[in-house]
Amino acid sequence: IGGLWLFARYFLAPYLTSPESAAMLANHPSAEWLRGEKLCTFRGKWHLSWSVPMADASYYVPAASIHSFLMFAPLFA
């Protein structure tokens, strides 16, 4: 469920991303590790990295940190 929720940010990006945040993302990279300006894969020295356009995180749209939370929350539950 968490993966689908995070994956939905890609499809919601054209509808929920404001023009101000799109302009800011073009000038300053996002603090989220997966979010980028366009859909692209980069090859580094040790691993691949991805750039995925995503909707802005809000109360209803989770940030990419939902991935880490859902990895450890079941352990503590």
N, C-alpha and C positions, 0 to 999 in steps of 0.2 A: 504494500500500500504506500509506504514511504517513497519507494522508487518511482512509482507511478505519479505520485504527487510532485516529486522533483522533476520528473520527465515532462509533466504537464506545463511546467514553466516555459519550456521551449515553444510549445504551441500557443500559449497565452501571450507570448512576448509582443506580437504585433498589435494586440488589443489592449494590453495593460501597461506598456512602456510609454511613459510620457516623453514628449519631445525634449524637455529639459534634461531628463536623465539620459536620453540617447546622446545628446550633445556632450554631456559631462563624461559619459563612457568613452566617447571618441577622443576626448582630450586627456582624460585621466583613467588609467585602467581600474577596473573594479577590484575591491578587496576580496571578493569571492573567488576562490581558486578555480572555478570552472566557467565563470561568466566572462564573455567576451563580446566583441563587436559583431563577429560573423561566425558561422559554423565552419570550423577548420580543425585540422589535426597537425600538431607540430612534432617533429622528431628532435629530441634532445640527445645528450650524450649517453644517458642511462635509461631513459624511458620515453614513452609518448605522452604528450599532453594535449588537451582539447580546449577549444574555445567555442562556447555555445551561447548564442543570444538567448537571454532569459528575461522573463517579466521581473519587475522590481519586487523585492521582498516586502511583504506587508503583514498585517495581522492575519489575513486569510491565505496568503501565499508564503510558504516557508522559504527560508534562506537555504543555501547549500549545506549549512551545518545540520540540517535535519538528518542527513546521511549518517553523521557521526553519532548523533543522539539515538537513532534507531539501531545502531550497531551495539550500543552498550545498555540501553534501557531494558531490554528483555533479560539481560544478565542480572540486573539489580531487582527486577520485578520478581 
